[in-house]
Structure formats: structure tokens, C-alpha cells
């Protein structure tokens, strides 16, 4: 990533949960009991098993529990240390709650017309026909919604089996994901949104206002806002989908319509204020190829480490895509990549590392996200 985070490109701050340091951690039952016994004159029997000791010991245990509860309360009155439940209660006072899980909408292809509401099966999932899209080349295309919530329904391709008999049906397939299903908002993402809400000054079509409103649209992941894009009153919004990948055209059209419908640009029909002409685009894909030479430990070779190398690179790219909105440009750093690869079991050293054929860091255009291409290791 770039070393500078830019508010205009979607960044306002970054907060992560801090480890809570107990204020009352020293108030254990033994500490409390010792302190209580110290207040009783020594002329009385305070030894273990005495009446005084046996009377105070249970009370000391209860007081320890009370102090633990006080620490729990104190931890959850601050947004940076609160656990999920505490954070949700804090955010509720600002009218906020975690984005709920959503259902995936996929594109179905059939050789005949099917009725709205018909259900089809794919593995352990059911998909229900929601809306007709088009008829093309003697194929009928529909939107189908997954019966389960979350990313499990993001099936890019698969054969569908009708739950009920459909006359003349010979082929039924999922051919793409229109709107990815999302899991319930992650705690740390929600924490960042909570602090963004506190620190921002969102109103009347400023950057913060667009960020908040576009992020709230179902299916949207990262967002960048470019004000005064082509002069006063023009705004460019670039976004990724819920999986932080290139969004489908259907989702781009949906966001455009919600923000500023094309047929009524600048008229205030959508969320954008009157006078703002907003253009919405999906983020572009920049395919990145890697090549390098590995020195292996005894008993290892490329075939044994290739899958883990690719998985490690995919994870690195996923991190970059999640953080894309916070930076003007993404920067792929050779040394950082090499460090990750050196942690793989069996890899002793790495040489001749190149990104897209060049032995240096690689900058990705601000409107693009990095996607792993070919990986050539030796």
C-alpha cells in the first residue's frame, strides 16, 4: 500500500480493538480476604478454620466477582476496548448497528421460461427464482436468491436441479453472481465505522456523506469518492463488491440508481443532492504475475510448496483489496511478499523475485485492485 492514507479516498481513521488492562485486577479473593483480616485486632483468632476466617472467606470471593464485573463494565463503556456486544450497545446510541448478513443473488440460465417463485437445488443450497432478466439466444435468464444468508451462496457456476417438475426443462445452470451474499459485519469493520461516524462530519453531499451512504448499500465493499471529478458539482464514486472484487454490472447499475439515476443526473432524485452529477464505476482488475527462484530445505521442491505459496499470495492480495479504499494507490512491495514466502515450511531462501517481470515494487492504479495472475516458481 501507499504509505499515506488519504481521507478523500475513503479514509478517516483506523481503529482496532485494544487489549483492556484490568483496573481491578489486583482485587483477588485472597487479596481482599487478607485486607479484611488485617482490620481485625490480632487478639482474635483469625487463622484458617476460625469463625472469623470462615465468615469472611465467602464474602471475599463474592467481592472478587464483583470487581471482575466492574472491569467488564469499564471495558465495555469505551469503543476501543469493547467486545462485540458492548460495541453494539454503544453504537446503538448513534443509531448504528452491524450490517446484517444478506442473501446472494445469482444469475440462472434456463432453456425454457420458469415461473417466479420456483425453487432449484444446488448441493446443500436452494435458490428461488426472483426476477426475469432477459431472453437471449433461446436462453432465459433470471435472478435467483439463495435461501441461506452469507457468503455460502456466492456460487459462480453450477448445475441446478428443480425441486418441482418443470415441463420441457432440459438445462438449468447458475452462470454468475449478481450480488454477493455477505456475512454479518465483522466486529473490527463495525468498530471502524462507529469511529468514522463519530469523527466525520457527514452532511449535504460531502465526502463523508457519500462514503456513509454508499457503504450502506447492500453488496458494496470498499468505496472511494473523487470530488470535483470533472469540475464543480461532479463526483466519481468507485467501489468494490462485498467480496472486495470487481462488482457485476447489475450491482453498479443499482448503486448508480440509488445515488444519482442516469436519466435524472443532478436533479436530486437519488441520494445525491440537487446539482451533484455522480458517476458510479466498479473498481477495475489489475492482474499481477509473480516469478521467483526458491531455495528449498532438504526433502522439499516446488511441487510440495506450490499450493501454499499461491495460498499465501492470495491472502496477501486479499488484505490489499480490503484496504484498497484507504489509500490513494496500492503498492505491492517485493520485500513484504518475500517475507511471507520465507515463512512457508520447506522454503529456505528466495531470489530473483519479480512482479510483472520487474524486480521492484509495483504500483496499482487508484481505481484498480490487484488480482493474482500467474505464479512462476522454481
Number of C-alpha atoms within 10 A of each C-alpha: 20 16 10 10 18 16 17 18 23 23 20 18 15 14 16 13 15 12 10 16 10 14 14 14 11 12 18 18 19 14 12 19 20 15 12 15 16 11 8 12 9 9 6 10 13 17 11 10 10 11 12 15 17 13 11 16 19 12 15 21 16 13 17 21 15 14 19 18 13 15 17 17 13 15 21 21 15 14 23 19 19 23 20 18 10 18 23 20 16 19 20 13 9 11 7 15 17 19 17 14 16 20 23 25 26 28 23 28 24 19 17 18 17 17 14 14 13 16 21 21 17 17 9 8 14 19 27 22 21 18 15 17 13 11 15 9 6 9 15 18 24 24 23 26 25 26 16 17 17 18 18 16 26 20 20 14 14 15 15 21 18 16 13 9 9 13 9 9 14 9 13 20 19 22 16 19 22 22 27 28 28 25 16 15 14 12 17 17 14 21 26 19 22 22 17 20 18 12 12 14 12 17 12 13 18 15 21 22 17 24 22 18 15 24 17 12 15 21 26 23 22 23 24 27 24 17 21 14 15 11 8 11 16 16 22 16 24 22 28 29 23 21 20 23 23 20 24 16 13 12 21 21 16 15 24 20 18 15 26 24 23 15 9 12 19 19 15 16 16 19 19 24 19 16 13 21 24 26 19 21 20 22 24 19 16 15 14 19 15 18 19 17 15 21 16 17 12 9 7 14 16 17 9 12 18 15 11 13 21 17 11 17 20 15 13 16 19 19 13 21 23 17 16 31 29 26 22 23 22 24 19 21 15 16 12 11 15 16 12 13 21 16 13 13 14 18 19 15 15 17 12 10 21 18 18 16 12 12 13 14 14 17 14 20 15 18 21 22 27 22 19 18 14 12 15 15 17 14
